[in-house]
Structure formats: structure tokens, C-alpha cells
Amino acid sequence: MICYLDFDRTINKGHINSCILELNEGVKEFVMKIKSLDYKVILNTYRTDLQNGSMEIAINFIKNNGIKIDDIVPNKIKPTHFDLSAAVLFIDDDVSGIPLKKSDKELGVSIVDFKIINNQLFELYGI
């Protein structure tokens, strides 16, 4: 089973055009929970398509915040729908049906709401 995890507005509260690098609340808990269900966590970010150094920034941010990923896609895979019970899971602010919340860092920006997702994991799997 695979969990494709986005970086901007998902792991990070900011997005690629901002200077914000701040961990989204609940993302570390989510990664630990999903890994306990035997999902491989794969970083799936648009930054892999760029040649501007932003990918290295994202990787360092992830490592420095203790988030354990298993691999990185060479080019971003377009996310499909959000379904926590799927064998292939997309956690991305651009996926349809994913819980979002307003960013407390950027006006008009929505980010993934891991509080809701972690609660859904508890309801589905008791974790």
C-alpha cells in the first residue's frame, strides 16, 4: 500500500511561492499512523519537476522535522480522490474530497486538515 504525500500546503503550511516553512499540525502523527498500517509514504511534490533548489529545501525540512518518508517520485503524480481506505492514498491539498482548513499563515490559502484526517483514521482503524 502506498501513501503519496504532498509537500506544499500539506506537510508545509506554505506553498512554493512563499517563504513559509512551517510544519502543518498533525502531519507527523498522520505519517506514524499510516506507516503503522503498512503504507509506504512517498513524497509526491511538484518541486521534483523544478530545477530551482526547492526540492532540496523540502527534503531538508522533512528530515529536520523527523518525518519518515520511504521514497520520492521523480515527477509529481496527479492525485486522484481522497479515500483513507484505499490501497493507494493521496494526501494533497489538490485532491478532491480531502479535508482542508484555512491557513493561519497565508491569506486565502487552504491547507490539509490533519486533525480531521487523524480523527478519521481513529474511526476507521482505531489508531
Stockholm file with secondary structure:
# STOCKHOLM 1.0

chainA/1-127         MICYLDFDRTINKGHINSCILELNEGVKEFVMKIKSLDYKVILNTYRTDLQNGSMEIAINFIKNNGIKIDDIVPNKIKPTHFDLSAAVLFIDDDVSGIPLKKSDKELGVSIVDFKIINNQLFELYGI
#=GR chainA/1-127 SS CEEEECTBTTTBSSCTTSCCCCBCTTHHHHHHHHHHTTCEEEECCGGGGCCSSHHHHHHHHHHHTTCCCCEECSSCCCCCCCCTTSSEEEECTTSTTCCEEECSSSTTCEEECHHHHHHHHHHHHCC
#=GC SS_cons         CEEEECTBTTTBSSCTTSCCCCBCTTHHHHHHHHHHTTCEEEECCGGGGCCSSHHHHHHHHHHHTTCCCCEECSSCCCCCCCCTTSSEEEECTTSTTCCEEECSSSTTCEEECHHHHHHHHHHHHCC
//
